[in-house]
Amino acid sequence: MSTEIHWLPAVELARLVRGGELSAREIAEAMVERVERVNPVVNAIISWDPEQVLRDAAALDEHQAAHGVSGPLHGVPYTIKDLTAVAGLPLTLGVKALRDNVVDHDAPVVERMRGAGGLFLGKTNTPEAGYCGKTDNHLFGATLNPWNTGLSAGGSSGGAGAAVAAGLGPLAEGSDGGGSIRVPAAFNGIVGLKPSTGRIPQVMLPQRFATNLFHGPLTRTVADAALMMDVTAGEDPRDPLSLPDPLGSYLEALDGDIAGWRIAYSPDLGFGDVDPEVAAIVAGAVERLADAGAVVEEATPDWPHPNESMWNGVWVPGLAALGSTFDLDAMRGELDEELVELIRCGERLTVADAARADVTRGRIYDAFESFMRDHRILASPTTMVASYPVTRFNPERLDGFPLKDRLLNWSMTHVYNMTTTPAISVPCGFTADGRPVGLMLAGRLHADGDVLNAARAFELAKPWAQLRPPVG
């Protein structure tokens, strides 16, 4: 085989398995070798059983011999983030006190990946409770960036992003409450899609109406993201916000034709202090969309700054609810101080604070909806900076700022968690010192197909999947 198995896209692996040119066992053996060799360097996968991977692959081959393939992912490796339930495995959230919290059920997204014939490799690392944009915790330690192991892999799906970038499986499930899929995608030079609210059913938190939380794919190609959407999207009664099955297939609709589309390009979304090198790389990348036939103009929605609304309306209440299950005094020294501070902020939050945040969120959505009547896609940088040293909590320029600023004032992703609309990050270049940079493409309400198609058009104009990080 001209390309090593661990670098083959999921779409190609699935085709080879269907055609009998590759067995699940061969894929499993290649992946076990790759994970054993590379994962100790990046610490992306924190829970896996190589013997179980081989047994599962053998079962898939037996099923195929007797009945044919079991679904569109038959034999394709995937990972699940350690904020998502997998039956028989610990659901730790990266928290030491939960190391033995073994669950007896699969989350809906896991059920669908299994049911489609996917080959489960293991669970990926996350910051404690997924609270921040870097991946490090007291239980498993830090995940390192495959392009430069001195750099952050981003968060909170940093383990998922690093795994895909390092060739530890073509498909990774991530979750996103403020940018946790798109930030790792940008930092690791891969694709990361935050779908529309309800597109992939989620039951991550006890509350059932968290409109800012999403499962989504992290992959090396746009087609693989579309394939994973085909498998995982659709209504589920366990999630009251879940949407009915989309019409047709995201993958089959992925033609990359954006001729005549009106695309807005905003260098900073109206609230960013973007690093000049990142801004220049993204500005150059946006020209490729025009080359693909789109009508591109520089424009920005007239929306309120999202930080206060995100903080008081989403993050603090959500983490305060989760934190109410923690004994913070007993866990002292085993949780990040920043996470403890976030939980404590919830104790001081007033109903009036939360109500004002919700009103602002409505104004953000109204401004975006009005703006997008004239534009099919809004393009921008994914983050204001490229990756920074893994030893740091935030970019150096934010040292000394309040926690809210240190968490929010370097990413540009969280505004789309507020609007509930789809957004994707795709690789668009590298800084002079080799750090990946992401281009974010956002779409209208429920227009997940548009976002994937715009990403595919950019991928055709500026391919990236042939690029390999030096790790391994």
C-alpha positions in Angstrom: 0.0 0.0 0.0 1.5 3.3 -1.1 0.2 5.2 2.0 0.6 3.9 5.5 -2.6 2.6 6.9 -2.6 5.1 9.8 -2.5 8.0 7.4 -5.4 6.8 5.2 -8.6 8.9 5.4 -11.7 7.2 6.9 -13.5 7.4 3.6 -10.7 5.5 1.9 -10.3 2.9 4.7 -14.1 2.2 4.5 -13.9 1.7 0.8 -10.9 -0.7 1.0 -12.7 -2.7 3.7 -15.9 -2.9 1.7 -14.0 -4.1 -1.3 -12.1 -6.8 0.6 -8.7 -5.1 -0.1 -8.1 -4.5 3.6 -9.3 -6.3 6.7 -10.3 -4.8 10.0 -7.5 -6.9 11.5 -4.9 -5.4 9.3 -6.1 -1.9 10.2 -6.1 -2.8 13.9 -2.6 -4.1 13.8 -1.3 -1.0 12.1 -3.1 1.3 14.6 -1.9 -0.7 17.6 1.7 -0.3 16.4 1.2 3.4 15.7 -0.4 4.1 19.1 2.2 2.2 21.0 5.0 4.0 19.2 3.6 7.6 19.1 1.1 8.0 21.9 3.8 8.0 24.7 5.2 11.1 23.0 2.0 13.1 22.7 -0.2 11.6 25.5 -3.4 12.0 23.4 -5.1 8.6 24.2 -5.4 8.1 27.9 -7.4 4.9 28.1 -7.1 2.0 25.6 -6.7 -1.8 25.5 -4.8 -3.0 22.4 -5.9 -6.6 22.9 -9.5 -5.5 22.9 -8.9 -3.5 19.7 -7.6 -6.7 18.1 -10.5 -8.7 19.4 -13.0 -6.2 18.1 -11.3 -6.2 14.7 -11.5 -10.0 14.5 -15.3 -9.8 15.3 -15.8 -7.2 12.6 -14.0 -9.5 10.1 -16.1 -12.4 11.1 -19.3 -10.4 10.7 -18.2 -9.2 7.3 -17.4 -12.8 6.1 -20.9 -13.9 7.2 -23.1 -10.9 6.6 -21.1 -8.2 4.8 -20.1 -4.9 6.4 -22.0 -3.7 9.4 -22.2 -0.1 8.4 -20.4 2.8 6.7 -17.6 2.9 9.3 -16.9 -0.9 9.2 -13.3 -1.3 10.4 -12.6 2.4 10.6 -10.7 3.5 13.8 -12.1 6.2 16.0 -11.5 7.7 19.5 -13.9 9.2 22.1 -13.1 12.1 24.3 -13.1 11.5 28.1 -16.1 13.7 28.6 -18.3 11.2 26.8 -19.7 8.0 28.2 -18.3 4.7 26.9 -19.8 1.6 28.5 -17.4 -0.3 30.7 -14.8 2.4 30.9 -14.2 5.2 33.4 -15.8 8.6 32.6 -13.2 10.7 34.5 -13.6 14.2 33.0 -9.9 14.4 33.6 -10.6 14.6 37.4 -8.6 12.4 39.8 -11.6 11.8 42.1 -13.5 10.2 39.2 -10.7 7.8 38.1 -12.9 4.8 39.1 -16.2 6.3 37.7 -17.0 3.4 35.4 -20.2 3.9 33.4 -22.6 1.2 32.1 -23.8 2.9 29.0 -22.7 4.5 25.7 -23.6 8.1 24.9 -25.8 8.3 21.8 -22.8 9.4 19.6 -20.9 6.4 20.7 -23.8 4.1 20.0 -23.9 5.4 16.5 -20.2 5.1 15.9 -20.3 1.5 17.2 -23.4 0.7 15.2 -21.8 1.9 12.0 -19.0 -0.7 12.4 -16.4 1.7 13.7 -13.3 0.3 15.5 -13.0 1.9 18.9 -9.4 2.7 19.8 -9.7 4.5 23.1 -10.5 7.6 25.0 -8.7 10.9 24.6 -7.4 13.4 27.1 -9.2 16.6 28.2 -8.7 19.4 30.8 -10.6 18.9 34.0 -14.3 19.0 33.2 -13.3 20.4 29.8 -13.2 23.9 31.2 -10.4 25.6 29.2 -8.5 25.8 25.9 -5.5 23.7 26.8 -5.4 20.0 27.7 -3.7 19.2 31.0 -5.0 17.7 34.2 -3.9 16.2 37.5 -4.9 12.7 36.5 -3.3 12.1 33.1 -1.0 15.1 32.6 -0.6 17.3 29.5 -1.3 16.4 25.8 1.5 17.7 23.5 1.2 19.1 20.0 2.4 16.7 17.3 3.9 19.6 15.3 6.0 20.7 18.2 5.8 18.9 21.5 6.7 22.0 23.4 3.4 23.5 22.4 -0.2 23.2 23.5 -2.6 20.9 21.6 -5.4 23.2 22.6 -8.5 22.2 24.4 -10.7 21.0 25.6 -10.6 18.3 22.8 -6.8 18.5 22.8 -6.4 14.8 23.1 -8.7 14.2 20.1 -7.0 16.9 18.0 -3.5 15.6 18.7 -4.6 12.0 18.1 -5.9 12.8 14.6 -2.9 15.0 13.7 -0.4 12.3 14.9 -2.0 9.5 12.9 -3.7 7.8 15.9 -7.0 7.3 14.0 -8.7 9.3 11.3 -11.9 10.0 13.3 -12.2 11.6 16.7 -15.2 12.6 18.6 -14.8 16.0 20.3 -17.2 18.2 22.3 -17.4 21.9 22.2 -18.8 24.3 24.8 -16.9 27.5 23.7 -14.5 26.4 21.0 -13.3 23.0 22.3 -13.4 21.3 18.9 -12.2 24.2 16.7 -9.3 25.4 18.9 -7.6 22.0 18.9 -8.3 21.7 15.1 -6.5 25.1 14.6 -3.6 24.3 16.9 -3.1 20.8 15.4 -3.6 21.6 11.7 -6.7 19.5 11.2 -10.5 19.9 10.5 -12.9 20.5 13.4 -16.6 21.0 13.0 -19.0 22.3 15.7 -22.4 21.4 14.2 -25.7 23.1 14.9 -27.2 22.7 18.3 -29.0 19.4 18.3 -27.6 18.1 15.1 -25.7 15.4 17.0 -27.7 14.5 20.2 -25.8 15.0 23.4 -26.4 14.2 27.1 -23.1 15.3 28.5 -24.5 17.2 31.5 -27.4 16.5 33.8 -29.3 19.5 32.5 -31.0 18.8 29.2 -31.3 22.2 27.7 -27.6 23.3 27.3 -27.8 25.1 23.9 -24.1 25.8 23.8 -22.8 22.2 24.0 -22.0 20.1 20.9 -20.4 16.8 19.8 -18.5 17.0 16.6 -15.9 15.4 14.4 -12.2 16.1 14.3 -10.6 14.7 11.2 -7.8 15.2 8.7 -10.2 15.8 5.7 -13.5 17.5 5.2 -14.9 14.3 3.6 -14.2 12.4 6.7 -16.0 15.0 8.8 -19.0 14.7 6.5 -18.9 10.9 6.8 -18.9 11.1 10.6 -21.8 13.5 10.4 -23.7 11.1 8.3 -23.3 8.4 11.0 -23.9 10.5 14.1 -26.5 13.2 13.2 -30.2 12.7 13.8 -32.9 12.9 16.4 -32.7 11.1 19.7 -35.4 11.3 22.5 -32.7 11.5 25.2 -31.8 15.0 23.9 -34.9 17.2 23.7 -32.9 19.7 21.5 -31.9 17.1 19.0 -32.9 17.7 15.3 -34.5 15.2 12.9 -32.3 13.4 10.5 -31.0 15.7 7.7 -32.2 15.2 4.2 -29.8 13.1 2.2 -26.1 12.6 3.0 -23.5 15.3 3.9 -20.8 13.3 2.2 -22.8 12.8 -1.0 -23.6 16.5 -1.1 -19.9 17.5 -0.7 -19.1 18.8 -4.2 -17.0 21.9 -3.2 -19.0 24.1 -5.6 -19.3 27.6 -4.0 -19.5 29.6 -7.3 -21.5 32.7 -6.7 -21.8 32.3 -2.9 -21.5 35.6 -1.0 -18.9 35.1 1.7 -18.0 37.8 4.3 -14.5 37.9 5.6 -13.9 39.5 9.0 -10.3 39.9 10.2 -11.3 39.9 13.9 -15.1 39.5 14.1 -15.2 42.9 15.6 -13.8 41.9 19.0 -10.4 40.4 18.4 -6.8 41.5 18.9 -5.4 39.1 16.3 -1.7 38.4 16.1 -0.4 40.1 12.8 1.2 36.9 11.5 -2.0 34.9 12.0 -4.1 37.7 10.5 -1.9 37.8 7.4 -2.0 34.0 6.9 -5.8 34.0 7.2 -6.2 37.0 4.8 -4.2 35.2 2.2 -6.2 32.0 2.7 -9.5 33.8 2.2 -8.4 34.7 -1.4 -8.6 31.0 -2.2 -12.4 31.2 -1.6 -12.6 33.9 -4.2 -10.5 31.8 -6.6 -13.1 29.0 -6.1 -15.8 31.4 -7.5 -17.2 33.0 -4.3 -17.9 36.7 -4.0 -15.8 37.7 -1.0 -16.2 41.0 0.8 -14.8 42.3 4.1 -17.6 42.7 6.5 -18.4 42.1 10.2 -21.7 41.7 12.1 -22.7 44.6 14.3 -23.0 42.4 17.4 -22.3 42.9 21.1 -19.0 41.6 22.4 -19.7 38.0 23.5 -17.5 37.6 26.5 -19.8 38.8 29.3 -22.7 36.9 27.9 -20.6 33.7 27.5 -19.2 34.0 31.0 -22.3 34.8 33.0 -24.9 33.1 30.8 -23.1 29.8 29.9 -19.7 28.9 31.4 -20.1 30.0 35.0 -23.6 28.5 35.4 -22.7 25.3 33.6 -19.5 24.7 35.6 -21.2 25.8 38.9 -23.8 23.1 38.3 -21.1 20.5 37.7 -19.1 21.8 40.5 -21.9 21.3 42.9 -21.2 17.6 42.7 -17.5 18.1 43.7 -16.2 18.4 47.3 -13.8 21.3 46.5 -12.2 21.2 50.0 -11.5 17.5 49.8 -10.2 17.8 46.2 -7.8 20.7 47.0 -4.6 20.2 45.1 -6.3 17.8 42.7 -8.1 20.4 40.6 -6.8 23.4 38.7 -7.1 26.6 40.7 -8.6 28.3 37.7 -11.4 25.6 37.6 -12.0 26.1 41.3 -12.2 29.9 40.7 -14.8 29.4 37.9 -16.9 27.2 40.1 -16.7 29.8 42.9 -17.8 32.5 40.5 -21.0 30.6 40.1 -21.7 31.0 43.9 -21.5 34.8 43.4 -23.5 35.0 40.2 -26.9 36.7 40.6 -30.1 35.9 38.7 -29.9 39.5 37.3 -26.4 38.8 36.0 -27.6 35.6 34.2 -30.7 37.4 32.8 -28.6 40.3 31.4 -26.3 37.7 29.8 -29.2 36.0 28.2 -30.6 39.3 26.8 -27.2 40.0 25.3 -27.1 36.6 23.8 -30.3 37.3 22.0 -28.9 40.5 20.6 -25.9 38.6 19.4 -28.1 36.1 17.6 -30.3 38.8 16.1 -27.3 40.7 14.7 -25.8 37.5 13.2 -29.1 36.4 11.7 -29.6 39.8 10.1 -26.0 39.9 8.8 -26.2 36.4 7.3 -29.3 37.2 5.2 -26.8 38.8 2.8 -24.0 36.2 3.3 -23.9 32.4 3.1 -20.6 32.1 5.0 -18.7 34.3 7.5 -14.9 33.6 7.4 -12.4 34.6 10.1 -9.4 33.4 12.0 -10.2 30.5 14.4 -8.0 31.9 17.1 -6.2 35.2 17.6 -2.9 33.4 18.2 -1.3 30.2 17.0 -0.4 27.6 19.7 1.7 28.7 22.7 3.9 26.8 25.1 2.3 23.8 26.8 3.6 25.0 30.2 1.4 28.1 30.0 -2.3 28.5 30.9 -2.8 31.3 28.3 -0.8 33.3 25.8 1.8 35.4 27.4 0.1 38.7 26.4 -2.8 37.9 28.7 -0.7 37.4 31.9 -2.1 39.5 34.7 -5.6 39.8 33.2 -8.7 38.4 35.1 -9.5 34.8 34.5 -12.4 35.6 32.1 -10.0 37.4 29.8 -7.3 34.7 30.1 -9.9 32.1 29.0 -11.7 34.0 26.3 -9.5 36.8 24.9 -7.4 34.7 22.5 -10.1 32.4 20.9 -12.7 33.7 18.4 -14.9 30.6 18.6 -17.3 31.1 21.4 -19.6 33.5 19.7 -21.0 30.6 17.6 -21.7 28.6 20.7 -23.9 31.6 21.6 -25.7 31.7 18.2 -26.0 27.8 18.1 -25.0 27.9 14.4 -22.4 25.7 12.7 -18.8 26.6 12.4 -15.7 24.7 11.2 -12.0 25.2 11.5 -9.8 24.1 8.6 -6.0 24.3 8.3 -4.9 27.4 6.2 -1.1 27.7 6.8 1.8 27.8 9.2 3.6 30.6 11.0 7.3 31.1 10.2 8.2 28.9 13.2 5.9 26.0 12.0 2.7 26.5 14.1 -0.5 25.6 12.4 -3.1 28.3 11.8 -6.9 27.8 11.4 -9.5 29.4 9.2 -13.0 29.4 10.6 -16.0 29.2 8.4 -19.4 29.9 9.9 -22.9 29.3 8.4 -26.5 30.2 8.8 -28.9 28.5 11.3 -28.8 24.7 10.7 -26.7 25.2 7.5 -24.2 22.5 8.4 -24.0 21.3 4.8 -23.0 24.8 3.6 -20.2 25.0 6.2 -18.9 21.6 5.1 -19.1 22.5 1.4 -17.3 25.8 1.9 -14.6 23.9 3.8 -14.3 21.4 1.0 -14.0 24.1 -1.6 -11.1 25.6 0.4 -9.5 22.2 0.8 -9.6 21.7 -3.0 -8.0 25.1 -3.5 -5.4 24.7 -0.7 -4.9 21.0 0.2 -3.4 20.1 3.5 -4.0 16.4 4.2 -0.7 15.4 2.7 1.2 17.3 5.4 2.6 15.3 8.3 3.8 16.4 11.7 7.3 15.3 12.7 6.2 13.2 15.7 6.7 9.5 15.1 
